């Protein structure tokens, strides 16, 4: 691959690497908030993070306002052109030259009218092509309804993933959450969305063995520091299963990705999160499951804000750009890099000691990712 296409693909890979680094860093940031900073508020953090999706609506509104303005100006320009073409021609002064002048004017008028008609024809053809390209695209109302309907499932998946970091290591959480693609295959096969081939069955088996190795070995390694690591591992698997349900149902409803206006969809998810899920903060506070307490120091506020804006809003934007510049397959395989990076971070930053089965389990999950996408 050479030329501009190669440069675009390379830029997409660089953005993808940035997404991987941001997601791993965000996981360690949340783990630090829950541990050293003693701000164990997974629902509040997820609520704030998901709310940032509503910022996509700002760009969507601005883009649509610009498009509407351009269309109005184009219609006004065409209207003025049509008025000029239909205006009466000036009569000649000299009687002897009237016939010749009239003939030339009529000839010119015919040429102008023909040019105008061709211009309008080309404009109509472009409009027809645009209409055919977006004929099957979801309308604004359908996209918003879809985002609102999926906001709760999306939120639950993120709450489970964030809560897992309070009980287990970042590496274990990343490895187990990364099985979401295999949950998607299994649920998709049952729903008739995915084809369950022999290779994909082998990937599921390898992933299951890898998950078992990670949970058993990880629980032994972290039993002294995290006695309830099995709770975090279970929450990470629940998050992966919820993501699998979310992805399958979305694919079943939308079909081809080109039919969905992604910024509008995510914006609707964020707005629905703000409007519908705020009672959860009150319920958790009243029941004592998660007392509502705002960050008390500037450093904690800064960590929460960075995690929301960079770890959620910016990273999703970069992910979308990386997918457009490369392909969904490349992005899916590339995100599996969170596994070795998370393990390296746990070993280097937190001094977590893991055994050989832990590394074997991680490699099995990574291999399952590759096998499921071949």
DAHUGI-V473805 format. One record per residue. N is the residue number from 1. RES is the residue in one letter. SS is DSSP state (alpha for helix, beta for strand, coil for the rest). PHI is phi in whole degrees, -180 to 180 (none if undefined). PSI is psi in radians with two decimals (999 if undefined). Layout:
BEGIN
n,res,ss,phi,psi
N,RES,SS,PHI,PSI
N,RES,SS,PHI,PSI
END
This chain:
BEGIN
n,res,ss,phi,psi
1,X,coil,none,2.13
2,X,coil,-131,2.98
3,X,coil,82,-2.79
4,X,alpha,-60,-0.60
5,X,alpha,-62,-0.67
6,X,alpha,-66,-0.74
7,X,alpha,-64,-0.68
8,X,alpha,-66,-0.74
9,X,alpha,-63,-0.74
10,X,alpha,-63,-0.74
11,X,alpha,-62,-0.66
12,X,alpha,-63,-0.68
13,X,alpha,-66,-0.66
14,X,alpha,-64,-0.76
15,X,alpha,-63,-0.68
16,X,alpha,-63,-0.73
17,X,alpha,-62,-0.67
18,X,alpha,-62,-0.71
19,X,alpha,-63,-0.77
20,X,alpha,-59,-0.82
21,X,alpha,-64,-0.69
22,X,alpha,-66,-0.75
23,X,alpha,-68,-0.69
24,X,alpha,-67,-0.77
25,X,alpha,-62,-0.68
26,X,alpha,-64,-0.67
27,X,alpha,-64,-0.76
28,X,alpha,-67,-0.59
29,X,alpha,-65,-0.79
30,X,alpha,-65,-0.71
31,X,alpha,-60,-0.68
32,X,alpha,-68,-0.67
33,X,alpha,-62,-0.74
34,X,alpha,-73,-0.53
35,X,coil,-97,-1.48
36,X,coil,-61,-0.68
37,X,coil,-84,-0.15
38,X,coil,54,0.66
39,X,coil,-115,1.24
40,X,coil,-85,1.42
41,X,coil,-131,1.23
42,X,alpha,-63,-0.64
43,X,alpha,-68,-0.78
44,X,alpha,-62,-0.79
45,X,alpha,-65,-0.73
46,X,alpha,-67,-0.67
47,X,alpha,-61,-0.77
48,X,alpha,-67,-0.75
49,X,alpha,-62,-0.87
50,X,alpha,-67,-0.51
51,X,alpha,-63,-0.47
52,X,alpha,-66,-0.31
53,X,alpha,-61,-0.46
54,X,alpha,-64,-0.34
55,X,alpha,-64,-0.38
56,X,alpha,-62,-0.47
57,X,alpha,-66,-0.51
58,X,alpha,-63,-0.87
59,X,alpha,-63,-0.66
60,X,alpha,-63,-0.78
61,X,alpha,-65,-0.75
62,X,alpha,-63,-0.77
63,X,alpha,-63,-0.73
64,X,alpha,-71,-0.59
65,X,alpha,-65,-0.71
66,X,alpha,-64,-0.75
67,X,alpha,-63,-0.73
68,X,alpha,-64,-0.68
69,X,alpha,-65,-0.77
70,X,alpha,-62,-0.70
71,X,alpha,-66,-0.71
72,X,alpha,-63,-0.77
73,X,alpha,-64,-0.69
74,X,alpha,-65,-0.73
75,X,alpha,-65,-0.70
76,X,alpha,-65,-0.68
77,X,alpha,-66,-0.74
78,X,alpha,-65,-0.66
79,X,alpha,-64,-0.75
80,X,alpha,-65,-0.66
81,X,alpha,-65,-0.71
82,X,alpha,-66,-0.69
83,X,alpha,-64,-0.68
84,X,alpha,-68,-0.63
85,X,alpha,-69,-0.52
86,X,alpha,-94,0.00
87,X,coil,-67,2.53
88,X,coil,-66,2.50
89,X,coil,-82,2.58
90,X,coil,-70,2.34
91,X,coil,-76,2.60
92,X,coil,-72,2.66
93,X,coil,-86,-0.78
94,X,coil,-82,2.20
95,X,alpha,-63,-0.63
96,X,alpha,-67,-0.48
97,X,alpha,-99,0.07
98,X,alpha,-63,-0.81
99,X,alpha,-63,-0.80
100,X,alpha,-66,-0.73
101,X,alpha,-65,-0.73
102,X,alpha,-63,-0.68
103,X,alpha,-63,-0.76
104,X,alpha,-67,-0.70
105,X,alpha,-64,-0.79
106,X,alpha,-63,-0.64
107,X,alpha,-65,-0.79
108,X,alpha,-63,-0.73
109,X,alpha,-62,-0.68
110,X,alpha,-65,-0.71
111,X,alpha,-64,-0.81
112,X,alpha,-62,-0.75
113,X,alpha,-64,-0.67
114,X,alpha,-66,-0.75
115,X,alpha,-62,-0.76
116,X,alpha,-62,-0.71
117,X,alpha,-66,-0.71
118,X,alpha,-65,-0.69
119,X,alpha,-63,-0.78
120,X,alpha,-65,-0.61
121,X,alpha,-64,-0.77
122,X,alpha,-65,-0.67
123,X,alpha,-64,-0.73
124,X,alpha,-65,-0.65
125,X,alpha,-64,-0.73
126,X,alpha,-64,-0.70
127,X,alpha,-64,-0.70
128,X,alpha,-65,-0.69
129,X,alpha,-65,-0.73
130,X,alpha,-64,-0.71
131,X,alpha,-65,-0.71
132,X,alpha,-67,-0.57
133,X,alpha,-70,-0.54
134,X,coil,-109,0.27
135,X,coil,-61,-0.69
136,X,coil,-100,0.12
137,X,coil,-74,2.45
138,X,coil,-63,2.44
139,X,coil,-72,2.97
140,X,alpha,-60,-0.77
141,X,alpha,-64,-0.75
142,X,alpha,-65,-0.70
143,X,alpha,-66,-0.75
144,X,alpha,-64,-0.76
145,X,alpha,-62,-0.66
146,X,alpha,-65,-0.77
147,X,alpha,-63,-0.73
148,X,alpha,-65,-0.73
149,X,alpha,-66,-0.54
150,X,alpha,-97,-0.05
151,X,alpha,-63,-0.69
152,X,alpha,-67,-0.78
153,X,alpha,-64,-0.73
154,X,alpha,-61,-0.77
155,X,alpha,-64,-0.75
156,X,alpha,-62,-0.69
157,X,alpha,-63,-0.72
158,X,alpha,-73,-0.63
159,X,alpha,-62,-0.79
160,X,alpha,-62,-0.71
161,X,alpha,-67,-0.77
162,X,alpha,-67,-0.71
163,X,alpha,-66,-0.53
164,X,alpha,-62,-0.51
165,X,coil,-71,-0.23
166,X,coil,-81,-0.24
167,X,coil,-122,-0.37
168,X,coil,-134,3.07
169,X,coil,-77,2.82
170,X,alpha,-63,-0.68
171,X,alpha,-63,-0.83
172,X,alpha,-62,-0.76
173,X,alpha,-62,-0.75
174,X,alpha,-65,-0.74
175,X,alpha,-65,-0.81
176,X,alpha,-72,-0.65
177,X,alpha,-67,-0.47
178,X,coil,-70,-0.19
179,X,coil,-77,0.06
180,X,alpha,-59,-0.62
181,X,alpha,-63,-0.62
182,X,alpha,-76,-0.59
183,X,alpha,-62,-0.66
184,X,alpha,-61,-0.72
185,X,alpha,-64,-0.80
186,X,alpha,-66,-0.86
187,X,alpha,-67,-0.66
188,X,alpha,-64,-0.64
189,X,alpha,-66,-0.72
190,X,alpha,-65,-0.60
191,X,alpha,-87,-0.05
192,X,coil,79,0.30
193,X,coil,-94,-0.65
194,X,coil,-112,2.69
195,X,coil,-97,2.12
196,X,coil,-91,1.66
197,X,coil,-88,3.01
198,X,alpha,-63,-0.70
199,X,alpha,-63,-0.71
200,X,alpha,-71,-0.58
201,X,alpha,-63,-0.74
202,X,alpha,-62,-0.63
203,X,alpha,-65,-0.69
204,X,alpha,-65,-0.74
205,X,alpha,-63,-0.79
206,X,alpha,-62,-0.69
207,X,alpha,-66,-0.70
208,X,alpha,-63,-0.77
209,X,alpha,-63,-0.71
210,X,alpha,-64,-0.73
211,X,alpha,-62,-0.73
212,X,alpha,-62,-0.79
213,X,alpha,-62,-0.74
214,X,alpha,-66,-0.78
215,X,alpha,-66,-0.77
216,X,alpha,-69,-0.90
217,X,alpha,-67,-0.70
218,X,alpha,-65,-0.65
219,X,alpha,-66,-0.67
220,X,alpha,-67,-0.70
221,X,alpha,-71,-0.53
222,X,coil,-109,0.17
223,X,coil,-62,-0.57
224,X,coil,-73,-0.69
225,X,coil,-95,-0.55
226,X,coil,-132,1.41
227,X,coil,-64,-0.32
228,X,coil,-111,0.67
229,X,alpha,-62,-0.51
230,X,alpha,-65,-0.50
231,X,alpha,-67,-0.79
232,X,alpha,-63,-0.69
233,X,alpha,-64,-0.71
234,X,alpha,-64,-0.71
235,X,alpha,-66,-0.65
236,X,alpha,-65,-0.72
237,X,alpha,-67,-0.66
238,X,alpha,-62,-0.72
239,X,alpha,-61,-0.75
240,X,alpha,-63,-0.73
241,X,alpha,-65,-0.72
242,X,alpha,-65,-0.69
243,X,alpha,-64,-0.66
244,X,alpha,-63,-0.75
245,X,alpha,-63,-0.78
246,X,alpha,-61,-0.84
247,X,alpha,-65,-0.74
248,X,alpha,-66,-0.80
249,X,alpha,-65,-0.65
250,X,alpha,-66,-0.74
251,X,alpha,-66,-0.66
252,X,alpha,-66,-0.65
253,X,alpha,-79,-0.70
254,X,alpha,-94,-0.73
255,X,coil,83,-1.92
256,X,coil,-76,2.40
257,X,alpha,-65,-0.43
258,X,alpha,-68,-0.26
259,X,alpha,-80,-0.22
260,X,coil,-108,2.28
261,X,coil,-84,1.66
262,X,alpha,-60,-0.82
263,X,alpha,-59,-0.72
264,X,alpha,-65,-0.69
265,X,alpha,-63,-0.89
266,X,alpha,-65,-0.62
267,X,alpha,-62,-0.70
268,X,alpha,-66,-0.67
269,X,alpha,-61,-0.80
270,X,alpha,-64,-0.76
271,X,alpha,-67,-0.72
272,X,alpha,-64,-0.64
273,X,alpha,-60,-0.76
274,X,alpha,-65,-0.78
275,X,alpha,-78,-0.68
276,X,alpha,-95,-0.51
277,X,coil,-103,0.01
278,X,coil,-64,-0.52
279,X,alpha,-60,-0.41
280,X,alpha,-61,-0.60
281,X,alpha,-61,-0.71
282,X,alpha,-71,-0.77
283,X,alpha,-62,-0.79
284,X,alpha,-66,-0.58
285,X,alpha,-71,-0.76
286,X,alpha,-66,-0.72
287,X,alpha,-78,-0.23
288,X,coil,83,0.06
289,X,coil,-69,-0.63
290,X,coil,-149,1.52
291,X,coil,-57,2.38
292,X,coil,-78,1.86
293,X,coil,-135,2.20
294,X,coil,-78,2.71
295,X,coil,-54,2.38
296,X,coil,-98,-0.20
297,X,coil,-125,2.75
298,X,alpha,-64,-0.59
299,X,alpha,-67,-0.69
300,X,alpha,-68,-0.71
301,X,alpha,-59,-0.73
302,X,alpha,-64,-0.73
303,X,alpha,-65,-0.73
304,X,alpha,-64,-0.75
305,X,alpha,-66,-0.75
306,X,alpha,-63,-0.73
307,X,alpha,-63,-0.65
308,X,alpha,-73,-0.84
309,X,alpha,-80,-0.75
310,X,alpha,-88,-0.84
311,X,alpha,-70,-0.33
312,X,alpha,-120,-1.08
313,X,alpha,-68,-0.93
314,X,alpha,-68,-0.74
315,X,alpha,-63,-0.66
316,X,alpha,-67,-0.64
317,X,alpha,-64,-0.79
318,X,alpha,-64,-0.65
319,X,alpha,-63,-0.76
320,X,alpha,-62,-0.76
321,X,alpha,-65,-0.73
322,X,alpha,-63,-0.70
323,X,alpha,-66,-0.69
324,X,alpha,-68,-0.61
325,X,alpha,-80,-0.42
326,X,coil,-115,-1.78
327,X,coil,-167,2.78
328,X,alpha,-58,-0.62
329,X,alpha,-64,-0.81
330,X,alpha,-61,-0.72
331,X,alpha,-66,-0.74
332,X,alpha,-62,-0.81
333,X,alpha,-67,-0.65
334,X,alpha,-67,-0.61
335,X,alpha,-69,-0.30
336,X,coil,-65,-0.22
337,X,alpha,-66,-0.26
338,X,alpha,-62,-0.45
339,X,alpha,-66,-1.03
340,X,alpha,-65,-0.59
341,X,alpha,-67,-0.70
342,X,alpha,-65,-0.72
343,X,alpha,-63,-0.76
344,X,alpha,-63,-0.70
345,X,alpha,-64,-0.73
346,X,alpha,-64,-0.71
347,X,alpha,-71,-0.78
348,X,alpha,-81,-0.71
349,X,alpha,-89,-0.60
350,X,coil,-111,-0.08
351,X,coil,68,0.47
352,X,coil,-74,2.27
353,X,coil,-101,2.22
354,X,coil,-123,2.70
355,X,coil,-96,3.07
356,X,alpha,-60,-0.75
357,X,alpha,-57,-0.52
358,X,alpha,-64,-0.79
359,X,alpha,-66,-0.66
360,X,alpha,-63,-0.75
361,X,alpha,-62,-0.73
362,X,alpha,-63,-0.72
363,X,alpha,-67,-0.63
364,X,alpha,-65,-0.74
365,X,alpha,-65,-0.72
366,X,alpha,-64,-0.73
367,X,alpha,-65,-0.64
368,X,alpha,-64,-0.67
369,X,alpha,-58,-0.84
370,X,alpha,-66,-0.77
371,X,alpha,-64,-0.60
372,X,alpha,-72,-0.33
373,X,coil,-109,0.08
374,X,coil,-78,999
END
